[in-house]
Amino acid sequence: MRVIIAGAGIGGLSAALSLHAAGIGAIVFDSAASLRPLGVGINLMPHAVRELTELGLGAELEATGIPTAEMAHFDRHGNRIWGFASGRNIGYRWPQYSIHRGELQMILLAAARGRLGPDAVRTGTAFASFAESPAGVRVRVRDRATGTTSVLRGDVLVGADGLYSGVRAQLHPGEPPPRWGGIMMWRGMTEGAPFLTGRTVAVSGTNAALKFVAYPVSRPAERRGRALINWVAEALRPAGPTDRADWNRSGRVEDVLPWFADWKFGWLDVPALITGAPRILEYPMVDRDPLPSWGSGGSSGPGRVTLLGDAAHPMYPIGANGGSQAVVDARVLAWSLARAATPAEGLAAYEAARRETVNAIVLACRDMPADRLLAMVSTRAPDGFGRIEEVLSAAELAAFDQAYRATTLPDVAALNSRPSLTP
Ligand SMILES: Cc1cc2nc3c(=O)[nH]c(=O)nc-3n(C[C@H](O)[C@H](O)[C@H](O)COP(=O)(O)OP(=O)(O)OC[C@H]3O[C@@H](n4cnc5c(N)ncnc54)[C@H](O)[C@@H]3O)c2cc1C
């Protein structure tokens, strides 16, 4: 079987590696002229770290990312509201990593080229269209340098081509543009002194007004006694973006700094982080409505095409799960194809295992139940507080804990005991 993957992001490269590990041939193409370590930090949750570890990448992750110790919430004055132990600290057999998205992509790319061959990942090649039949799938691609088109032939096409997926657009013509949730995000990375545990994801404020998220992402910096601090500043804005969301669009310090100018906590200087970043990126918090199907199986076609990662289920980064769910998709896809008698049967099993599960995460991230409790704190104690128990009841604090876990994490025992997805 030969699988063609459109998109060499976190999901597409994880799919190539997973298919290879399952004994299935794969090639990947990406529209970018070259794959560079773009983006800032992301969190890889234990369920994704498990999969990448089973793909033999545990040592690379450990050398690069920060094993997150805790996720802690604060009000906009830096007073601690609630914290959750993370990764191994909460009993998972695998850590959670805070890691530079581009470095993660480069780890996956090097492994894919090393294992599948130097030509397995082709750049400068954009998806144009597909045609499928019971015999196979033909994928028309365009060389971005010359404008010429050519056809790739395979048994399966996986659309891992991100938020503006062309594969998704062909499967679901007429879909509206991504849906904006009212929040603009500015992101950057600034070197500074380690804060709190040195491995804390710190979330201050609330999406009902302003929120600032900061966490260290670099083990090499940590070894030098420093922290490469990834930060995300989020502000509720009245007017939405006027053009396409672009992960690589530059933002301006004057657009973000005024909102956070007095956010100086004893343990973190937010204005210094914003002004100290070599580059600021601006991105609107967007997602898409969950899809009723990811492919063309059943009565609607031969079932040789599917979607994966952001192409299938873009979600708000609020649950720290976009990259992680793409990795899990990849592993389930390979496992399903390896066990099926036909490509269509494999893709149907993949979709059955993943679509509703991930759609629920998309909707949970929209609902932001934990954020409602943060907003409650800012309403009840706008000028700060001494003890959180004076602001939230024991039942409300327990609800916070539950809301966070339900949005973001699988059950510890279930993940620890589930059989491997290596076929
Ligand atoms: C440049 C970039 C920077 C990002 N930075 C961040 C970040 O800082 N923080 C964060 O939380 N998330 C970031 N993301 C998104 C994040 O990687 C995803 O939400 C998540 O990892 C799921 O990965 P994915 O592989 O599904 O999608 P993506 O990582 O978005 O990968 C999609 C890939 O498809 C390629 N592609 C798009 N259109 C076509 C086409 N027509 N033909 C062929 N290939 C195509 C893209 O070049 C890209 O490599 C970034 C994405 C990109 C592309």
The ligand as an SDF file (V2000), in Angstrom:
LIG
                    3D

 53 58  0  0  0  0  0  0  0  0999 V2000
    4.2220   27.6690    9.9190 C   0  0  0  0  0  0  0  0  0  0  0  0
    3.3520   27.1980   11.0480 C   0  0  0  0  0  0  0  0  0  0  0  0
    3.5850   27.6990   12.3320 C   0  0  0  0  0  0  0  0  0  0  0  0
    2.7710   27.2870   13.3860 C   0  0  0  0  0  0  0  0  0  0  0  0
    3.0330   27.7930   14.6210 N   0  0  0  0  0  0  0  0  0  0  0  0
    2.2730   27.4030   15.6680 C   0  0  0  0  0  0  0  0  0  0  0  0
    2.5260   27.9010   16.9620 C   0  0  0  0  0  0  0  0  0  0  0  0
    3.4180   28.6950   17.1750 O   0  0  0  0  0  0  0  0  0  0  0  0
    1.7310   27.4900   17.9760 N   0  0  0  0  0  0  0  0  0  0  0  0
    0.7040   26.6010   17.7720 C   0  0  0  0  0  0  0  0  0  0  0  0
   -0.0090   26.2530   18.7200 O   0  0  0  0  0  0  0  0  0  0  0  0
    0.4640   26.0880   16.5500 N   0  0  0  0  0  0  0  0  0  0  0  0
    1.2080   26.4730   15.4930 C   0  0  0  0  0  0  0  0  0  0  0  0
    0.9410   25.9810   14.2580 N   0  0  0  0  0  0  0  0  0  0  0  0
   -0.1690   25.0220   14.0970 C   0  0  0  0  0  0  0  0  0  0  0  0
    0.1650   23.6630   14.6560 C   0  0  0  0  0  0  0  0  0  0  0  0
    1.3310   23.1510   14.0720 O   0  0  0  0  0  0  0  0  0  0  0  0
   -1.0300   22.7640   14.4020 C   0  0  0  0  0  0  0  0  0  0  0  0
   -2.1800   23.3290   15.0310 O   0  0  0  0  0  0  0  0  0  0  0  0
   -0.8940   21.3630   14.9870 C   0  0  0  0  0  0  0  0  0  0  0  0
    0.4250   21.0060   15.2380 O   0  0  0  0  0  0  0  0  0  0  0  0
   -1.5170   20.3350   14.0370 C   0  0  0  0  0  0  0  0  0  0  0  0
   -0.5990   20.0930   12.9800 O   0  0  0  0  0  0  0  0  0  0  0  0
   -0.9810   19.8150   11.4740 P   0  0  0  0  0  0  0  0  0  0  0  0
    0.1460   19.0380   10.9130 O   0  0  0  0  0  0  0  0  0  0  0  0
   -2.3420   19.2920   11.3770 O   0  0  0  0  0  0  0  0  0  0  0  0
   -1.0350   21.2610   10.8150 O   0  0  0  0  0  0  0  0  0  0  0  0
    0.1540   22.2530   10.4780 P   0  0  0  0  0  0  0  0  0  0  0  0
    1.2330   22.1540   11.4840 O   0  0  0  0  0  0  0  0  0  0  0  0
   -0.5000   23.5610   10.2470 O   0  0  0  0  0  0  0  0  0  0  0  0
    0.7650   21.6830    9.0990 O   0  0  0  0  0  0  0  0  0  0  0  0
    0.1010   21.7630    7.8690 C   0  0  0  0  0  0  0  0  0  0  0  0
    1.1230   21.6600    6.7580 C   0  0  0  0  0  0  0  0  0  0  0  0
    0.4330   21.6330    5.5140 O   0  0  0  0  0  0  0  0  0  0  0  0
    1.1170   22.4400    4.5850 C   0  0  0  0  0  0  0  0  0  0  0  0
    0.1750   22.8590    3.5460 N   0  0  0  0  0  0  0  0  0  0  0  0
   -0.7850   23.8070    3.6250 C   0  0  0  0  0  0  0  0  0  0  0  0
   -1.4500   23.9030    2.4580 N   0  0  0  0  0  0  0  0  0  0  0  0
   -0.8990   22.9710    1.6340 C   0  0  0  0  0  0  0  0  0  0  0  0
   -1.1530   22.5620    0.3060 C   0  0  0  0  0  0  0  0  0  0  0  0
   -2.1080   23.1380   -0.4440 N   0  0  0  0  0  0  0  0  0  0  0  0
   -0.3950   21.5800   -0.2360 N   0  0  0  0  0  0  0  0  0  0  0  0
    0.5690   20.9790    0.4870 C   0  0  0  0  0  0  0  0  0  0  0  0
    0.8600   21.3300    1.7540 N   0  0  0  0  0  0  0  0  0  0  0  0
    0.1300   22.3020    2.3270 C   0  0  0  0  0  0  0  0  0  0  0  0
    1.6780   23.5670    5.4260 C   0  0  0  0  0  0  0  0  0  0  0  0
    2.7990   24.1920    4.8040 O   0  0  0  0  0  0  0  0  0  0  0  0
    2.0710   22.8440    6.7140 C   0  0  0  0  0  0  0  0  0  0  0  0
    3.4090   22.3880    6.6880 O   0  0  0  0  0  0  0  0  0  0  0  0
    1.7200   26.3580   13.1660 C   0  0  0  0  0  0  0  0  0  0  0  0
    1.4860   25.8600   11.8840 C   0  0  0  0  0  0  0  0  0  0  0  0
    2.2990   26.2560   10.8280 C   0  0  0  0  0  0  0  0  0  0  0  0
    2.0510   25.6900    9.4360 C   0  0  0  0  0  0  0  0  0  0  0  0
  1  2  1  0
  2  3  1  0
  2 52  2  0
  3  4  2  0
  4  5  1  0
  4 50  1  0
  5  6  2  0
  6  7  1  0
  6 13  1  0
  7  8  2  0
  7  9  1  0
  9 10  1  0
 10 11  2  0
 10 12  1  0
 12 13  2  0
 13 14  1  0
 14 15  1  0
 14 50  1  0
 15 16  1  0
 16 17  1  0
 16 18  1  0
 18 19  1  0
 18 20  1  0
 20 21  1  0
 20 22  1  0
 22 23  1  0
 23 24  1  0
 24 25  2  0
 24 26  1  0
 24 27  1  0
 27 28  1  0
 28 29  2  0
 28 30  1  0
 28 31  1  0
 31 32  1  0
 32 33  1  0
 33 34  1  0
 33 48  1  0
 34 35  1  0
 35 36  1  0
 35 46  1  0
 36 37  1  0
 36 45  1  0
 37 38  2  0
 38 39  1  0
 39 40  1  0
 39 45  2  0
 40 41  1  0
 40 42  2  0
 42 43  1  0
 43 44  2  0
 44 45  1  0
 46 47  1  0
 46 48  1  0
 48 49  1  0
 50 51  2  0
 51 52  1  0
 52 53  1  0
M  END
$$$$
